[in-house]
Amino acid sequence: MLDRADMRLWIVLDQAVLRRQVGSAKTMADQIDHLLDLSRRPRVTVQVLPNTWGAPAAGSGGHFLILGREHPDPMQAMSVVYLELHRRGMYLDDPAEVAEYHEMFHSLRTQAADSGQTRDLLTQARSEYDA
């Protein structure tokens, strides 16, 4: 799917998730390797919010996914926000709520490391699981 011309994936991760070990060291190394591989794909952007840059201005909205497509015709465009909760997920489709999440995501993107810095941060985190 990520090779399709009409698909785009943009990921912004807090650096803390690279150091919070879930599973074995090998599992973490494999996950970071996967992120590094994704970051080299033309239709994928991976960015890390470095711990040293302070708290993001976007606030603590938790993790979220924006799903949809852009189109010049508003009737052809769509956007929903997916929030994963403890026992279920929730989709937000109210245009005002979706717009808030778009603004939050834009803020996170502008605060995160660029692709080169992100690959350096990923490589550094990956090396910590080689021990």
C-alpha positions, 0 to 999 in steps of 0.5 A: 500500500505504501508504494501507491501514488495516492498513499502517504504515511507521516509518523511523529513519535516521541523519543521516549517510545524508543527507550521504553522497552516493550518485549525483548531487546531483539523486539525493540531492535526489530521495531526500530529497524522497521522504522528506519526502513520506513523512513527511507521510503519515498511516500513515508515520513518518520519524525522523532520529537527529541526529549531534549527539545522539551514538551511539545507545544501541541499539548498532551492530546495523547496518541491519535491517527488522522485518516483520510484523503485530501482533495480540492473538492470538499465532497471528495475529501474526507478526514477522521481522527481515530483515538485508541482508548482502554477498551475501545477505539473512537472515531471523531468526524466532526469537522471542528474536532478534526481541524483541531487534530490537524492543527495539533499534528501540524504543530508536532511536525514542525517541532520534530526533528527532520528526517536526517536527525530522526534517522540519527536518533533512531540509529542511536536508540537502535544501538542501545539494544545491541548489548 
